[in-house]
């Protein structure tokens, strides 16, 4: 598992795994499964996901990051393999710029390969004139390259079929642009007037006896819909116990069932209340703070987002185990994160940074039981470090008298 040090930064981690993959190729021949298959796919996802922010929105120099042309080319190939042709083109273009500026690896063969990917990316994206231009440059380098001449002929033949030429150098607004902006730390909709209305207080969970003499620190992150953070809820010892209980299961998940998709990269394990006193203590304390019952809640899910770990924007209001919709999750932060890893809400512009020992709370459902569209949320990619989270999924059933309906049908 990649931790701190050499593997704590995404591109370094990618290069580390590539090196190990080559050096240990002989060993892997004698194993039934490739120990690095999930790791490599994991890192390919993180390279595409995290470096996208660096590529488009800020110069690489702003982050004091400098990579050679071949590394930038690899990033382009990752985007290309994901059929993200505009991102791929931009990476290949940066690779070409780096090649021309430093004269590194400035061989005709390498430049031809770059131009081949540039023309193909531009064509797939719909910018045929640019594909033709890159193909011409490729032919100029080697007029005898039959494949290059054939590609040029094909692209020229498609020119008449394309009346519109999209701007390949400017990424358009998409449904995830707000999510990406929040993950970069931009404050959206957080005006000074709204900020002044937010407050912090000591909470007793509505008069819970267990909190009367030990109230919790409650921070109002967002007013409507309400998003709360409760600070210093769990001790360092309790957090370490939870992580130690989870590590064997997370290690197994890493080798066999790591949840890696285009939208979710995590390792997780489930802990029952009877597994250890600290697990039942977590459930009880969350019940005290929220005022909700845990009878219909699921087991405690402990998740590990390593470098590159993320969860794209999604809703939790789904039917699970025939218990109707999930009313709210209660993410317990088991670690600080050096950079990245925030929980963001694209529909409203809210963002919550991970802080060890804190609990974040919001409702996925309105009081009438309908899903709240404002609860769309996602976990930002972890750029440095490792993010540990424990989530208690509380269902709607059993909360009828704890969170009652209002007199309004729309609430």
C-alpha positions, 0 to 999 in steps of 0.5 A, spaced: 500 500 500 502 506 498 503 511 504 507 517 505 514 519 503 515 517 495 508 515 494 504 521 497 504 525 491 500 522 485 505 522 479 511 520 484 507 514 486 505 513 479 512 513 477 514 508 483 509 503 481 511 503 474 518 502 476 516 496 481 512 493 476 518 492 471 523 490 476 518 485 479 516 482 473 519 476 474 516 475 480 509 476 478 510 471 473 510 466 478 504 468 482 496 467 480 494 474 480 498 480 479 499 484 485 500 490 482 494 490 477 489 494 482 494 498 484 496 500 477 489 502 475 488 505 481 494 510 480 492 511 472 485 514 475 488 518 480 493 521 475 488 523 470 483 525 476 488 530 480 493 532 474 487 535 470 486 540 475 493 542 475 493 542 467 487 546 466 486 551 471 493 553 474 500 552 470 504 547 473 509 552 475 504 554 480 505 548 484 512 547 483 511 541 479 516 540 473 515 533 469 519 531 463 516 530 456 515 523 456 511 523 463 507 528 460 506 524 454 504 518 459 499 522 462 496 524 455 495 516 454 491 515 460 486 521 458 486 518 451 485 511 454 479 514 458 476 517 452 477 523 454 480 526 448 480 534 449 484 532 456 489 528 452 490 533 447 492 538 452 497 533 455 500 531 449 500 538 447 504 540 453 509 534 452 510 537 445 512 544 448 516 541 453 520 537 448 521 543 443 523 547 449 528 542 452 530 538 446 530 532 451 529 526 447 528 530 441 528 524 436 524 524 430 521 517 432 518 520 438 516 527 435 512 523 430 509 519 436 506 525 439 504 528 433 500 521 431 496 522 438 495 529 437 492 528 431 488 522 433 485 526 439 484 532 435 480 528 430 476 524 436 474 530 439 471 533 433 477 538 431 478 536 424 482 541 421 487 541 427 488 533 426 489 535 419 495 540 421 498 535 426 498 529 421 501 534 415 507 535 421 508 528 421 508 527 414 513 532 413 518 529 418 517 522 414 514 523 407 515 515 406 511 513 412 505 510 409 501 510 415 502 517 416 500 519 409 494 514 410 491 518 416 492 525 413 488 522 407 482 520 412 482 526 416 482 531 409 476 527 407 472 528 413 473 536 413 467 537 409 463 533 414 465 538 419 461 545 419 463 546 426 470 546 430 470 546 437 475 550 441 479 544 444 484 549 448 478 551 452 474 546 457 467 547 456 462 548 463 460 541 465 456 538 470 462 537 474 466 544 473 463 546 480 465 540 483 472 541 480 472 548 482 470 546 489 476 541 490 481 546 488 479 550 494 475 556 490 469 559 494 463 559 491 456 562 493 460 563 500 458 571 500 460 575 506 453 576 508 452 568 509 459 567 512 457 572 518 450 568 519 454 562 520 456 561 527 459 556 532 456 553 539 456 548 544 451 543 543 447 538 548 444 534 542 437 537 544 438 536 551 441 529 551 443 527 558 450 524 556 452 531 553 449 536 558 456 536 562 460 535 556 457 538 550 460 538 543 463 543 539 458 545 533 460 549 527 455 551 522 458 550 515 452 552 511 445 555 513 440 552 508 440 546 507 444 545 514 451 542 514 454 541 521 461 539 523 462 537 530 469 537 532 473 533 537 468 528 538 472 522 538 479 521 541 486 519 538 486 513 542 479 511 539 481 513 532 487 509 532 483 503 535 478 504 529 483 504 524 487 498 527 480 494 527 479 496 519 487 495 517 486 487 516 480 488 512 482 494 508 488 490 506 484 484 503 480 489 499 486 492 496 488 485 494 481 483 492 475 487 492 478 494 492 472 499 489 475 502 483 471 505 478 471 511 474 467 515 479 470 512 485 477 509 488 477 507 495 478 501 500 473 499 505 471 495 510 464 494 515 465 494 522 459 491 527 457 494 534 459 487 537 466 487 533 469 491 539 466 496 544 469 502 540 464 501 535 458 501 539 461 507 542 461 510 536 454 509 534 452 511 541 455 518 541 453 519 534 446 518 536 447 522 542 449 528 537 444 527 532 438 525 536 436 520 531 436 512 533 441 507 530 436 501 530 435 501 523 442 504 521 447 500 518 454 497 520 460 502 521 463 503 514 471 505 514 473 507 508 481 509 506 482 514 500 489 513 499 493 518 494 488 519 488 482 516 492 476 520 490 468 519 490 465 523 484 458 527 486 453 523 487 446 522 491 445 517 497 438 517 497 437 510 494 434 504 497 438 499 500 436 493 504 429 494 503 430 500 508 427 505 504 432 511 503 438 513 507 436 519 511 443 521 512 450 519 512 455 521 518 462 521 516 467 521 522 474 523 520 479 519 522 485 522 519 487 529 517 489 530 509 495 534 507 492 536 501 485 535 498 480 530 500 474 535 502 467 533 502 464 538 497 456 540 495 456 542 488 449 544 488 450 549 493 457 551 493 459 548 500 466 545 502 468 541 508 475 540 509 477 533 513 479 534 520 481 528 524 476 527 530 470 531 527 463 529 524 460 532 518 452 531 518 447 533 513 440 530 511 439 527 504 432 527 505 427 532 506 422 532 512 417 529 507 421 523 505 423 526 498 430 526 496 433 533 497 437 535 490 441 540 494 445 534 498 449 532 491 456 531 494 462 528 492 469 526 495 475 530 492 481 527 490 486 526 495 493 529 493 497 528 498 497 523 504 491 518 506 484 519 508 480 515 513 473 516 514 468 512 518 461 512 515 454 511 519 448 510 514 442 512 518 435 510 514 429 513 514 425 508 518 425 509 525 426 516 525 418 518 524 418 521 531 425 524 532 425 528 525 418 529 524 414 532 518 413 539 518 406 543 516 409 544 509 408 539 503 415 541 500 419 541 506 
